[in-house]
Structures are given as structure tokens and as C-alpha cells.
Amino acid sequence: MSAVAIDVLPDDPIIATAVGRPPGVLRRSLRLWRVRIGSALLLLVVFVAVFGPLFAPHGETEFVGRPNTRHVDGVLFGTDYLGQDVWSRFLYGGRSILLFAIVATALGLIAGVAIGLIAALNRGRLDEFLMRSIDVILAFPQLLLVLVALTTIGPKTWLIIVAVAVTTTPRIARVARGAAVVVVERDFVASSEALGESKWRILRSDLLPNVSAPLLVEANLRLTYSIAVVASLAFLGFATEVNTANWGLMVQENRTALSIQPWGVVLPVIAIAVLTIATGLIADGLARANAGIDRDRADA
């Protein structure tokens, strides 16, 4: 009996059980030095934000000397505008920015993927309604919409997370729909529909696995922007609690004494910059891996 060749696309889920899936985007991206460097920097900042308070020599709001003093006995980077230990507040200040950005991005990712896949699978009026609604939100700058929400209701933790998530959702939905539209036209989706599979099962089993690579890239990029937005809100004074250590708020509070005692500004700025650069490097590496570029130019 002669063998029958079956034409299966490389991204189809069926080959995962037949011949094995080729290296995924994550595995290919780890071959890039930019991803390795970005991951190392990201882990460093995450370690400081999560475990930093355990190594803080003083309390978050403890007064250790005169305001804006660069050299104080037992204080590594001097005091801030209130006489608090800059180093201790720096070690405490990364938790809120990191937590808010990650949670907001995760919520935006879930909502955006759901909207994008539903729109791609249900072409017609529902697709038009969802995409035009998204266009309305995209017409306004992200930071502006978040500021309007916070000035109307007030700087609350849940509102900051929800506002950033809502303004992140449309961009992810656009990417999800654009990637899913191509997959919807493939034969295995038509076969699932012909077999009477529910739309939920088709979304979960057929569409989502085949659009995960571009969504992974977009999620990392959105995390970068979420970090910038959350830090900007803190800099503008939208903090959830008074005198809570926050990297963005530290920059705003100590900028007037930058020439006298720069560490209150320099340390949080460096941390935010490293965090943004790290996520940017990872996003760029994921994009290159998704495009089939497995090595940096220096490695080629």
C-alpha cells in the first residue's frame, strides 16, 4: 500500500502529536543575546522590587537625618526631601510599579485576546462593532484617558490597574484579530466548524495556539508601555497612599533638590530605565524570533 502524503502547515496543532513541533518562539528567542541581557536585567530589577525591602537598612518612612543631606552616618545614599533614607525607600519603591504594570497588562491581554479572536471568528456586524468601538478608544492618548479617570474618581489602586488595562486592551485586540484572521481561513478551522465544534473550542484549540507568538511579542511590548504609564502617574502625584515609597513619586518629590542631593532622583530613574530597556530588549528579541531570525548579527 502506497503512502499518502498529508499537507499540514507547520503551525497547525495536529503536528504537535505527529512529528513534534519545531522550537517555539521562546526557545528561539533565547538564542539572541538581546533577550538574554534583557532577561538578566529584568530579573535584577524584579529581585530588587520584590526582595529589596528585606535588605533595607531603615524603614520605609523612618527619618534618619536632615532633609537633602548627601552624607549621613550609616546611610548609603543620603536622605530625601523629608530626611528619609533614600536607599531604603528605593528598595521599597519598586513593588507598586511592577505589580500595577504586570496586573494591568495581564488583564488587558486577556480582554484584548478575547475581543480580537471573537471579532476574527465572527466576521460581519459583530466584527465591525468591536473594531469600531476599539477605534474610539485608540483615538485618545493612553495617558490622557487614564488621567481623566483618575481625576474624576480619584487615585485608587484598583482604578489605576483597570484604567491602564482598559487602554491597553484595544492595541492587543488589534494584533490578535490581525493574526487570527489569517488562521480563520485555514482548512482545519473549517473542518472544526463542519464537525460541529463550538466556537469556544475553536477559539481555544485552533485560533489561540496559532496566534500565540505575535501575542507574546505584543504582551511584552504592552508591559513596557504600562510600566511607563504607571511611573508617569506616580510622577504626576497620583499615588494611592501618602508618602508611600514609589520610584515615580521619588523622582517628583526630590527633583527640586537634584543639584544638592541627586540620589533621590538618580536611583529611581536608573531603575525605571533599566526595567524599560529590559522589557524592550525582550520584546525586540521575541519579534525577531517570531520572524525567523534565530541569531543576532554578531552571531551570524
C-alpha positions as CSV (number, residue, x, y, z in Angstrom):
1,M,0.0,0.0,0.0
2,S,1.4,3.3,-1.0
3,A,1.9,6.1,1.5
4,V,-0.3,9.1,1.2
5,A,1.3,12.5,1.8
6,I,-0.7,14.8,4.0
7,D,-0.1,18.5,3.6
8,V,0.0,20.0,7.0
9,L,1.1,23.6,7.8
10,P,3.9,23.9,10.3
11,D,1.8,25.9,12.7
12,D,-1.1,23.5,12.7
13,P,-1.7,22.0,16.2
14,I,-2.2,18.5,14.7
15,I,1.6,18.1,14.0
16,A,2.3,18.5,17.7
17,T,1.3,14.9,18.2
18,A,2.6,13.6,14.9
19,V,6.1,14.8,14.1
20,G,6.7,17.2,17.0
21,R,6.5,21.0,17.0
22,P,9.6,22.9,15.9
23,P,11.3,25.1,18.5
24,G,8.9,27.7,19.8
25,V,9.3,31.5,19.8
26,L,10.5,31.4,23.4
27,R,13.2,28.8,22.7
28,R,14.4,30.6,19.6
29,S,14.4,34.0,21.3
30,L,16.8,32.7,24.0
31,R,19.4,32.2,21.3
32,L,19.5,36.0,20.9
33,W,21.9,37.9,23.2
34,R,19.5,40.8,23.5
35,V,16.9,38.5,25.1
36,R,19.5,37.1,27.5
37,I,20.7,40.5,28.5
38,G,17.1,41.8,28.8
39,S,16.1,38.8,30.9
40,A,19.1,39.3,33.2
41,L,18.3,43.0,33.7
42,L,14.6,42.2,34.2
43,L,15.3,39.6,36.8
44,L,17.7,42.0,38.6
45,V,15.0,44.7,38.8
46,V,12.3,42.2,39.8
47,F,14.6,40.9,42.6
48,V,15.2,44.5,43.9
49,A,11.5,45.3,43.8
50,V,10.3,42.0,45.4
51,F,13.1,41.3,47.9
52,G,14.5,44.8,48.3
53,P,12.5,45.6,51.5
54,L,14.2,42.6,53.2
55,F,17.6,44.3,52.8
56,A,16.5,47.9,53.6
57,P,18.6,49.2,56.5
58,H,15.8,51.5,57.6
59,G,12.0,51.6,57.5
60,E,10.1,52.9,54.5
61,T,9.2,56.2,56.3
62,E,11.8,56.4,59.0
63,F,13.6,59.7,59.5
64,V,17.4,59.3,59.7
65,G,18.7,62.8,59.3
66,R,18.3,66.3,57.9
67,P,16.5,66.7,54.5
68,N,18.5,66.6,51.3
69,T,21.8,65.6,53.0
70,R,24.2,63.7,50.8
71,H,26.4,62.2,53.5
72,V,24.8,60.8,56.7
73,D,26.5,58.2,59.1
74,G,25.0,54.8,58.3
75,V,23.1,56.0,55.3
76,L,24.4,54.9,51.9
77,F,22.9,57.4,49.6
78,G,21.9,60.2,52.0
79,T,18.4,61.5,52.8
80,D,15.5,62.7,50.7
81,Y,13.5,65.9,50.9
82,L,12.0,64.8,54.3
83,G,15.1,63.3,55.8
84,Q,14.3,59.7,55.0
85,D,16.8,57.1,53.8
86,V,16.9,57.3,50.0
87,W,18.4,53.8,49.7
88,S,15.7,52.2,51.9
89,R,12.9,54.0,50.1
90,F,14.4,52.9,46.8
91,L,14.4,49.3,47.9
92,Y,10.7,49.6,48.9
93,G,9.6,51.7,45.9
94,G,9.6,49.2,43.0
95,R,6.8,46.9,44.2
96,S,3.8,49.1,43.3
97,I,5.1,50.0,39.8
98,L,5.9,46.4,38.9
99,L,2.7,45.0,40.4
100,F,0.4,47.5,38.8
101,A,2.0,47.2,35.4
102,I,2.0,43.4,35.4
103,V,-1.6,43.0,36.6
104,A,-2.9,45.7,34.2
105,T,-1.0,44.2,31.3
106,A,-2.4,40.7,32.1
107,L,-6.0,42.0,32.3
108,G,-5.5,43.9,29.1
109,L,-4.1,40.8,27.4
110,I,-7.0,38.6,28.4
111,A,-9.6,41.1,27.3
112,G,-7.8,42.1,24.1
113,V,-7.2,38.5,23.0
114,A,-10.8,37.6,23.7
115,I,-12.1,40.6,21.7
116,G,-9.7,40.1,18.8
117,L,-10.4,36.3,18.4
118,I,-14.1,36.8,18.7
119,A,-14.0,39.5,16.1
120,A,-11.9,37.4,13.7
121,L,-14.2,34.3,14.1
122,N,-17.5,36.2,13.8
123,R,-17.0,38.3,10.7
124,G,-19.7,40.8,9.9
125,R,-21.7,43.1,12.2
126,L,-20.1,41.9,15.4
127,D,-16.6,42.3,14.0
128,E,-17.4,45.9,12.8
129,F,-19.0,46.8,16.1
130,L,-16.0,45.6,18.2
131,M,-13.4,47.1,15.9
132,R,-15.1,50.5,15.6
133,S,-15.5,50.6,19.4
134,I,-11.8,49.9,19.7
135,D,-11.0,52.7,17.2
136,V,-12.8,55.2,19.5
137,I,-10.5,54.3,22.4
138,L,-7.4,54.3,20.2
139,A,-8.3,57.9,19.1
140,F,-7.2,59.2,22.5
141,P,-3.7,59.0,24.1
142,Q,-3.4,56.3,26.7
143,L,-2.1,58.5,29.4
144,L,-4.8,61.1,28.8
145,L,-7.6,58.6,29.3
146,V,-6.1,57.3,32.5
147,L,-5.7,60.8,33.8
148,V,-9.3,61.6,33.1
149,A,-10.4,58.5,35.0
150,L,-8.2,59.3,38.0
151,T,-9.1,62.9,38.2
152,T,-12.8,62.0,38.1
153,I,-12.8,59.3,40.7
154,G,-9.5,59.7,42.5
155,P,-6.2,57.8,42.7
156,K,-7.3,54.4,43.8
157,T,-5.3,51.2,43.3
158,W,-8.0,49.3,41.5
159,L,-8.7,52.3,39.3
160,I,-5.1,52.7,38.2
161,I,-5.0,49.0,37.3
162,V,-8.3,49.0,35.5
163,A,-7.7,52.2,33.6
164,V,-4.3,51.0,32.3
165,A,-5.8,47.6,31.4
166,V,-8.7,49.2,29.5
167,T,-6.4,51.5,27.5
168,T,-4.1,48.5,26.8
169,T,-6.9,46.2,25.6
170,P,-7.6,47.8,22.1
171,R,-4.0,47.6,21.0
172,I,-3.8,43.9,21.9
173,A,-7.2,43.2,20.3
174,R,-6.0,44.7,17.0
175,V,-2.9,42.4,16.9
176,A,-5.0,39.4,18.0
177,R,-7.6,40.0,15.3
178,G,-5.0,40.7,12.6
179,A,-3.2,37.4,13.4
180,A,-6.4,35.4,13.8
181,V,-8.0,36.5,10.5
182,V,-5.4,34.5,8.6
183,V,-5.8,31.4,10.7
184,V,-9.6,31.5,10.4
185,E,-9.3,30.9,6.6
186,R,-7.3,27.7,7.1
187,D,-8.8,24.3,6.4
188,F,-8.5,22.9,9.9
189,V,-10.8,25.7,11.2
190,A,-13.4,24.9,8.5
191,S,-13.1,21.3,9.4
192,S,-13.8,22.0,13.1
193,E,-16.8,24.1,12.2
194,A,-18.1,21.3,9.9
195,L,-17.7,18.8,12.7
196,G,-19.9,20.9,14.9
197,E,-17.3,22.1,17.3
198,S,-18.4,25.0,19.5
199,K,-16.9,28.4,18.8
200,W,-15.3,28.4,22.3
201,R,-13.5,25.2,21.5
202,I,-12.3,26.6,18.1
203,L,-11.1,29.8,19.8
204,R,-9.2,27.8,22.4
205,S,-7.9,24.9,20.4
206,D,-7.5,26.2,16.9
207,L,-7.0,30.0,16.9
208,L,-5.2,30.7,20.2
209,P,-2.3,28.3,19.7
210,N,-1.6,29.6,16.2
211,V,-1.5,33.3,17.2
212,S,0.4,32.9,20.5
213,A,3.7,34.0,19.0
214,P,2.7,37.6,17.9
215,L,0.6,37.9,21.0
216,L,3.6,37.1,23.2
217,V,5.6,39.9,21.4
218,E,2.7,42.3,21.8
219,A,2.2,41.5,25.5
220,N,5.8,42.2,26.3
221,L,5.6,45.5,24.4
222,R,2.4,46.5,26.2
223,L,4.2,45.7,29.5
224,T,6.9,48.2,28.6
225,Y,4.3,50.9,28.0
226,S,2.3,50.0,31.1
227,I,5.5,50.5,33.2
228,A,6.0,53.9,31.7
229,V,2.3,54.9,32.3
230,V,2.3,53.7,35.9
231,A,5.6,55.5,36.6
232,S,4.3,58.7,34.9
233,L,1.1,58.6,37.0
234,A,3.2,58.4,40.2
235,F,5.4,61.3,39.0
236,L,2.3,63.4,38.4
237,G,1.3,62.8,42.0
238,F,-1.4,60.1,41.5
239,A,-0.2,57.9,44.4
240,T,-2.6,55.6,46.2
241,E,-1.1,56.4,49.7
242,V,0.6,59.4,51.1
243,N,4.4,59.2,51.5
244,T,4.4,55.6,50.2
245,A,7.8,54.7,48.6
246,N,7.4,54.7,44.8
247,W,10.1,55.2,42.2
248,G,8.0,57.6,40.1
249,L,6.9,59.5,43.1
250,M,10.5,59.7,44.4
251,V,11.5,61.5,41.2
252,Q,8.7,64.0,41.6
253,E,9.4,64.7,45.3
254,N,13.2,65.1,45.1
255,R,13.6,66.8,41.7
256,T,13.8,70.3,43.2
257,A,17.0,69.3,45.1
258,L,18.6,67.5,42.2
259,S,21.7,69.6,42.2
260,I,22.2,69.3,46.0
261,Q,21.3,65.6,46.6
262,P,20.8,63.8,43.2
263,W,20.5,60.2,44.5
264,G,16.8,60.6,45.4
265,V,16.2,61.1,41.7
266,V,19.0,59.2,40.1
267,L,18.3,55.8,41.7
268,P,14.6,55.5,40.7
269,V,15.3,56.9,37.2
270,I,18.0,54.3,36.7
271,A,15.7,51.5,37.9
272,I,12.8,52.6,35.7
273,A,15.2,53.0,32.7
274,V,16.7,49.5,33.2
275,L,13.3,48.0,33.6
276,T,12.0,49.6,30.4
277,I,15.2,48.7,28.5
278,A,15.0,45.1,29.7
279,T,11.4,44.6,28.6
280,G,12.2,46.4,25.3
281,L,15.1,44.1,24.6
282,I,13.0,41.0,25.3
283,A,10.1,42.3,23.1
284,D,12.5,43.0,20.2
285,G,14.1,39.6,20.6
286,L,10.7,37.9,20.6
287,A,9.8,39.8,17.5
288,R,13.0,38.7,15.7
289,A,12.5,35.1,16.8
290,N,8.9,35.2,15.5
291,A,10.2,36.5,12.2
292,G,12.6,33.5,12.0
293,I,15.7,35.4,12.9
294,D,17.4,33.0,15.4
295,R,20.8,34.8,15.8
296,D,21.9,38.4,16.4
297,R,24.0,39.8,13.6
298,A,27.1,39.5,15.7
299,D,26.5,35.7,15.9
300,A,25.8,35.2,12.2
